[in-house]
Amino acid sequence: MTYNQLKEIITSRRSTFPSMYNDQEVTEEEIFKLLDVALWAPTHKKTEPWKFIVFRNDGLQRLSTELLRLYKLHTPPEKISERKLKKLKTNPSKASAIIAICIDTTPELLPEWEEVAATAMAVQNLWLAATTLDIVGYWSSPRDIIHLNPFLSLKENQKCLGLFYLAKTDHEDFPVRERQPLESKLKWEN
């Protein structure tokens, strides 16, 4: 692979939201491919802190029900948004699959931020692989994600960092993405 081929994959990666999904399935085989490359992220002290819980079919409805329950439980009644309730109810069922992105921390070995960084790199690998397979999605971090641990049967040293939605789309009119010039982020010390 050339630099330009790699750059094309990286720069064509998109956050694509449920309103753009179609009904085409992301297969179990495709999900395995995505998670297989996720495993190859760099990891401090070889802890491989990432854990993945895949929701498909009826699992998507169970996840939606739990997200709704947590939102209602942890939101003061006067702050409950009907728009948010609708999104929590419908968005998971629009996805072909949702992957709970979790970490298994080892505080005796490493600070938690290093485990989070390694897991984020695993997600980037997953996302880039998805781009090559014409699979779209995004990493969602709902406010109540911190309360999802019991539902996911996570242990005390584990936590959920977010939900990665996976789907297919017919959408082609993506906005042009921009980044600030490299020079605005770079300082040389020679």
C-alpha positions in Angstrom: 0.0 0.0 0.0 1.3 3.4 -0.8 1.1 6.6 1.3 -1.5 8.0 -1.0 -3.7 4.9 -0.8 -3.5 5.0 3.0 -4.2 8.8 3.1 -7.3 8.3 0.9 -8.7 5.7 3.4 -8.0 8.0 6.3 -9.4 11.1 4.8 -12.5 9.3 3.5 -13.5 8.1 6.9 -16.8 9.7 8.0 -19.1 9.9 10.9 -22.4 8.8 9.4 -25.6 9.0 11.4 -28.7 6.8 11.6 -30.8 9.1 9.4 -28.5 8.1 6.5 -28.6 4.3 7.1 -30.2 1.8 4.7 -31.6 -1.7 5.5 -28.6 -3.6 4.1 -27.1 -5.8 6.8 -23.5 -5.6 8.1 -22.7 -9.3 8.2 -21.2 -11.1 11.1 -18.2 -11.9 8.9 -17.7 -8.2 8.2 -17.9 -7.4 12.0 -15.3 -10.1 12.6 -13.0 -8.4 10.0 -13.5 -5.0 11.7 -12.7 -6.4 15.2 -9.8 -8.4 13.9 -8.0 -5.3 12.8 -9.0 -3.5 15.9 -6.9 -6.0 17.9 -3.7 -4.7 16.2 -3.8 -1.3 17.8 -0.7 -0.3 19.8 -1.0 -1.1 23.5 1.1 -0.1 26.4 2.7 -3.1 28.2 0.7 -5.4 25.9 -2.4 -5.1 28.1 -4.8 -5.1 25.1 -7.4 -3.2 27.2 -10.3 -3.2 24.7 -13.4 -5.3 25.0 -16.2 -5.4 22.5 -19.8 -6.3 23.0 -21.8 -6.6 19.7 -25.5 -5.9 19.6 -27.5 -7.2 16.7 -31.1 -8.1 15.9 -33.1 -8.3 19.2 -30.0 -7.1 21.1 -30.4 -3.6 19.5 -33.9 -3.3 21.0 -32.7 -4.4 24.5 -29.9 -1.8 24.2 -32.4 0.9 23.2 -34.7 0.0 26.1 -31.8 0.3 28.5 -30.6 3.6 27.1 -34.2 5.0 27.4 -34.5 3.8 31.0 -31.1 5.3 32.0 -32.0 8.7 30.4 -35.3 8.9 32.2 -33.7 7.8 35.5 -30.8 10.2 35.4 -32.5 13.3 33.8 -34.6 15.6 35.9 -38.2 15.5 34.6 -38.2 19.2 33.6 -35.1 18.5 31.4 -36.3 15.5 29.6 -36.3 16.1 25.8 -38.9 14.5 23.6 -36.4 14.7 20.7 -33.8 12.8 22.8 -36.4 10.2 23.8 -37.3 9.6 20.2 -33.6 9.3 19.2 -32.9 6.8 21.9 -35.9 4.8 20.9 -35.3 4.7 17.1 -31.6 5.2 16.4 -30.4 1.8 17.6 -32.9 -0.1 15.5 -31.7 1.8 12.4 -28.2 0.4 12.8 -27.3 -3.1 11.6 -25.1 -3.5 14.7 -23.8 -1.5 17.6 -20.6 -2.3 19.3 -20.1 -1.3 23.0 -16.5 -0.1 23.2 -15.2 -1.1 26.6 -11.9 -1.0 28.5 -10.4 -3.3 31.0 -8.2 -1.2 33.2 -5.1 -2.3 35.0 -4.3 0.5 37.4 -1.4 -1.4 39.0 0.3 -1.4 35.6 -0.8 1.7 33.8 -2.7 5.0 34.2 -6.2 4.7 32.8 -5.6 7.4 30.1 -3.1 5.0 28.5 -5.7 2.3 28.3 -8.3 4.7 26.9 -5.7 5.9 24.3 -5.0 2.3 23.2 -8.7 1.6 22.9 -9.3 4.7 20.9 -6.6 3.5 18.5 -8.4 0.1 18.2 -11.6 2.0 17.3 -9.6 4.0 14.7 -8.4 0.7 13.2 -12.0 -0.6 13.2 -13.3 2.6 11.6 -10.7 2.7 8.8 -11.4 -1.0 8.0 -15.1 -0.2 7.9 -14.3 2.5 5.4 -12.6 0.0 3.1 -15.7 -2.3 3.3 -18.2 0.5 2.6 -19.5 0.2 6.1 -20.5 3.5 7.8 -21.1 4.5 11.4 -20.0 6.7 14.3 -18.8 6.5 17.8 -21.5 7.7 20.2 -20.8 8.6 23.8 -24.2 9.3 25.4 -24.2 11.1 28.7 -25.5 8.0 30.5 -22.8 5.7 29.1 -21.2 5.7 32.6 -24.4 3.9 33.9 -24.4 1.2 31.3 -21.8 -1.0 33.0 -24.2 -3.3 34.9 -26.3 -3.8 31.8 -23.2 -4.9 30.0 -22.1 -7.2 32.9 -18.8 -5.4 33.2 -16.5 -6.0 36.1 -15.4 -3.3 38.6 -12.2 -2.6 36.6 -14.1 -2.3 33.3 -16.1 0.5 31.8 -17.9 1.4 28.6 -16.5 4.3 26.6 -19.1 4.5 24.0 -21.2 2.8 21.4 -20.1 2.3 17.8 -23.0 2.3 15.3 -22.4 0.2 12.2 -24.6 0.3 9.0 -24.6 0.6 5.3 -25.8 3.6 3.4 -26.9 4.7 -0.1 -26.0 8.3 0.8 -23.3 9.7 -1.4 -23.5 13.5 -0.9 -21.2 13.8 2.1 -20.0 17.3 2.9 -16.3 18.1 2.2 -14.3 17.6 5.3 -11.7 20.2 6.3 -8.9 20.4 8.7 -6.9 23.3 9.9 -3.6 23.7 8.2 -0.8 21.5 9.6 1.3 24.6 10.2 -1.3 25.7 12.8 -0.7 22.5 14.8 3.0 22.2 14.4 6.1 23.5 16.0 9.6 22.5 15.1 12.4 22.3 17.8 15.7 21.9 16.0 
